[in-house]
Amino acid sequence: MIAHLRLYIAIFILAAVTIFLIPIQWIAIKLRLKIAKKLPMWWHKIATKLVGLNIRITGNIPDARPMMIVSNHISWMDIPVLGSVMELSFIAKNEVNEMPGANLLSRLQRTIFVVREAKRKAGQQAQQITRRMLDGDAVVLFGEGTTHDGNRIGQFKSALLGAAQFSLADDAVDSVLIQPVSIAYTRLHGMPMGRYTRAKAAWYGDMRIGSHVINIMLQSAWDVEVIFGKPIVFDENSNRRQVTKEIQSQVRNNFLNTLHDRQSSEKIDIVNAE
């Protein structure tokens, strides 16, 4: 009963905040105001609190630009988690632009939609991402191109770094900073999550987003680790496939080490308590 009451209150507050901010953000985007980059981060900070996401950041967030963030992908929660950490723009597949509700929020977030199968549009899409990075935006792409069950890291796609390679053709760009980021959902109500519980946090396959959002909010106490790895300088001498492998290796190692460290620390706490 209390959990459902908390859910209704959270939904009401988030809806009210969203309705209030929509026209402001729309005007800010149209007028190219600096606040258009800040409002989404404020919204995400509010959303993560209402959903019940406790975020811990490890590593340094670089200030260098142009910058592309490459992360693993577990759930829709990754969006507000990353969005609450810093000002950024997401790269999303065009299917998101066709989802009612999600398409509006994504546009207000200034998301860049891409059609990955449309090779003819690849140059145009890469140019759009380049312009956004040259404007000072940190651009986020999910290296796997899809979500997984929260227990593993999928294969990263080197084609997704095409925008970084394309950016080097611009006279104003000598290099692009690639920032590997790992996201791991580690605890629920303070207790370490196992494989089964982490899979419940993940949103993948044919799961319905509405019911998943409600289930996540009813639990309302998820610990999330965001690990910033070692930045990689991508320049004209870089090999896209090798850089992709290096990014994937960093993301996977930091992800697995985080899960192991959280579980190990919990075992130590239990022993000491005894």
C-alpha positions in Angstrom: 0.0 0.0 0.0 2.8 2.5 1.0 4.8 1.5 -2.1 1.8 2.2 -4.4 1.1 5.5 -2.7 4.7 6.5 -3.2 4.4 5.5 -6.8 1.4 7.7 -7.4 3.0 10.6 -5.7 6.2 10.2 -7.8 4.3 9.9 -11.0 2.2 13.0 -10.2 5.3 15.1 -9.3 7.2 14.0 -12.4 4.3 14.7 -14.6 3.8 18.1 -13.1 7.5 19.0 -13.5 7.5 17.7 -17.1 4.4 19.7 -18.1 6.0 22.8 -16.5 9.4 22.4 -18.3 8.2 21.3 -21.8 7.3 24.8 -23.1 10.4 26.3 -21.5 12.7 23.7 -23.1 10.9 24.0 -26.4 11.5 27.8 -26.5 15.1 27.4 -25.3 15.8 24.9 -28.2 14.2 27.2 -30.8 16.1 30.2 -29.6 19.3 28.2 -29.1 19.6 29.3 -25.5 22.3 27.8 -23.3 19.6 26.7 -20.8 18.5 24.1 -23.4 21.5 22.0 -22.3 20.9 22.4 -18.6 17.2 21.8 -18.3 17.3 18.1 -19.4 20.0 17.5 -16.7 17.8 19.1 -14.0 14.8 17.0 -15.2 16.9 13.8 -15.1 18.1 14.6 -11.6 14.5 14.9 -10.4 13.5 11.8 -12.3 16.3 9.6 -10.8 15.2 10.7 -7.3 11.6 9.9 -7.9 12.3 6.6 -9.6 14.6 5.7 -6.6 18.0 5.5 -8.3 21.0 6.1 -6.1 23.9 7.0 -8.3 27.6 6.6 -7.5 30.2 8.0 -9.9 33.7 6.6 -10.1 36.5 8.2 -12.2 36.8 11.7 -13.7 34.4 13.4 -16.0 36.6 15.1 -18.7 36.0 18.7 -19.8 37.7 18.3 -23.2 35.6 18.7 -26.3 34.7 17.4 -28.8 33.8 14.3 -26.8 31.9 11.1 -27.5 30.8 8.9 -24.6 30.5 5.2 -25.3 28.6 3.1 -22.7 27.1 -0.3 -22.2 23.3 -0.4 -22.3 21.1 -2.2 -19.7 17.8 -0.4 -19.3 15.8 2.7 -20.1 17.1 3.8 -16.7 20.5 4.4 -18.3 19.1 7.5 -19.9 18.2 9.4 -16.7 21.2 8.0 -14.9 23.7 9.4 -17.5 21.5 12.5 -18.1 21.7 13.4 -14.4 25.5 13.2 -14.3 26.3 15.9 -16.9 25.0 17.9 -19.9 24.9 15.7 -22.9 23.0 14.5 -26.0 22.1 11.0 -26.8 22.3 9.1 -30.1 19.3 6.8 -30.5 17.9 4.6 -33.2 15.0 6.0 -35.1 12.6 3.5 -33.6 12.6 5.6 -30.4 11.3 8.5 -32.4 8.3 6.5 -33.2 7.4 5.6 -29.5 4.6 7.8 -28.1 5.8 9.8 -25.2 9.4 8.7 -25.5 9.7 10.6 -28.8 8.6 13.9 -27.2 11.0 13.5 -24.3 13.8 12.5 -26.6 13.4 15.5 -28.8 13.3 17.8 -25.8 16.6 16.1 -24.7 17.9 17.1 -28.1 18.5 13.5 -29.0 20.0 12.7 -32.4 18.0 10.0 -34.2 19.8 7.7 -36.6 18.7 5.0 -39.1 21.5 2.5 -38.8 20.4 0.4 -41.8 20.3 3.5 -44.1 23.8 3.6 -45.5 22.9 6.4 -47.8 22.2 8.6 -44.9 25.3 7.7 -42.9 27.2 10.7 -44.0 24.3 13.1 -43.3 23.8 11.5 -39.8 27.5 11.7 -39.0 27.6 15.3 -40.1 24.7 16.1 -37.7 26.6 14.4 -34.8 29.7 16.3 -35.8 27.9 19.6 -35.6 26.5 18.8 -32.2 30.0 17.9 -30.9 31.5 21.1 -32.4 28.8 23.0 -30.5 30.3 21.6 -27.3 27.9 18.8 -26.6 29.1 15.5 -25.1 27.4 13.0 -27.3 26.4 9.6 -25.9 26.1 6.4 -27.9 25.5 2.9 -26.6 28.2 0.7 -28.0 26.2 -2.5 -28.2 23.4 -0.9 -30.1 20.8 -2.6 -27.8 20.1 -3.5 -24.2 21.2 -6.7 -22.4 20.3 -8.5 -19.2 22.6 -6.5 -16.8 24.9 -9.5 -16.3 27.1 -9.2 -19.3 28.5 -6.8 -21.9 27.5 -7.4 -25.5 29.7 -6.9 -28.6 30.4 -3.3 -29.4 29.8 -2.2 -33.0 32.8 -0.3 -34.6 30.4 1.2 -37.2 29.0 3.4 -34.4 32.3 5.2 -34.2 31.9 6.4 -37.8 30.7 9.8 -36.6 34.0 10.3 -34.7 36.0 9.4 -37.8 33.8 11.6 -39.9 34.4 14.5 -37.6 38.1 14.5 -38.4 37.3 15.7 -41.9 36.3 19.1 -40.4 39.1 21.6 -40.3 38.2 22.6 -36.8 38.7 19.0 -35.4 42.1 17.4 -34.9 40.8 14.7 -32.6 37.8 13.5 -30.7 38.0 12.3 -27.1 36.3 9.0 -26.7 35.1 8.4 -23.1 34.3 4.8 -22.1 31.6 4.6 -19.4 30.3 1.5 -17.6 26.9 1.3 -16.0 26.2 -1.4 -13.4 23.1 -1.9 -11.2 24.6 -3.3 -8.0 22.2 -3.2 -5.1 18.5 -3.2 -4.3 17.4 -1.8 -0.9 21.1 -1.9 0.1 21.5 -5.6 -0.6 23.8 -6.8 -3.5 22.0 -8.1 -6.5 22.6 -11.5 -8.0 22.1 -12.5 -11.7 18.3 -12.9 -11.3 17.7 -9.5 -9.6 20.0 -7.7 -12.0 18.0 -9.2 -14.9 14.8 -7.7 -13.3 16.5 -4.2 -13.3 17.3 -4.6 -17.0 14.9 -3.8 -19.8 15.5 -5.9 -22.9 13.9 -8.2 -25.4 10.1 -7.8 -25.7 9.5 -6.3 -22.3 6.8 -3.7 -22.1 8.2 -0.4 -20.9 5.1 0.7 -19.0 4.9 -2.3 -16.7 8.7 -2.3 -16.3 8.8 1.4 -15.2 6.1 0.7 -12.6 7.9 -2.3 -11.2 11.1 -0.4 -11.0 9.4 2.6 -9.2 7.6 0.3 -6.8 11.0 -1.1 -5.6 12.4 2.5 -5.4 15.8 1.8 -4.0 18.3 0.8 -6.8 22.0 1.5 -6.5 23.7 2.4 -9.8 27.4 2.6 -10.4 28.7 4.9 -13.2 32.4 4.3 -13.9 34.3 6.7 -16.2 37.2 4.8 -17.7 40.4 6.1 -19.2 39.7 8.5 -22.1 40.9 7.6 -25.6 42.1 10.1 -28.1 40.7 9.3 -31.6 42.6 11.0 -34.4 43.6 10.4 -38.0 46.1 7.7 -37.0 43.4 5.7 -35.0 42.0 2.5 -36.2 38.3 2.3 -35.6 38.1 -1.4 -35.0 41.1 -1.3 -32.5 39.6 1.7 -30.7 36.3 -0.1 -30.5 38.0 -3.2 -28.9 39.8 -1.0 -26.4 36.6 0.7 -25.4 34.7 -2.6 -25.1 37.6 -4.0 -23.0 37.5 -1.0 -20.6 33.7 -1.0 -20.3 33.6 -4.8 -19.7 36.5 -4.9 -17.1 35.1 -1.9 -15.1 31.6 -3.4 -15.2 32.7 -6.8 -14.0 35.1 -5.4 -11.4 32.3 -3.3 -10.0 30.0 -6.2 -9.6 32.7 -8.3 -8.0 33.8 -5.5 -5.6 30.2 -4.8 -4.5 29.5 -8.5 -3.8 32.9 -9.0 -2.1 32.4 -5.9 0.2 29.0 -7.2 1.2 30.5 -10.6 2.2 33.1 -8.8 4.3 30.4 -6.8 6.0 28.4 -10.0 6.9 31.5 -11.7 8.3 32.3 -8.7 10.5 28.8 -8.5 11.7 29.0 -12.1 12.9 
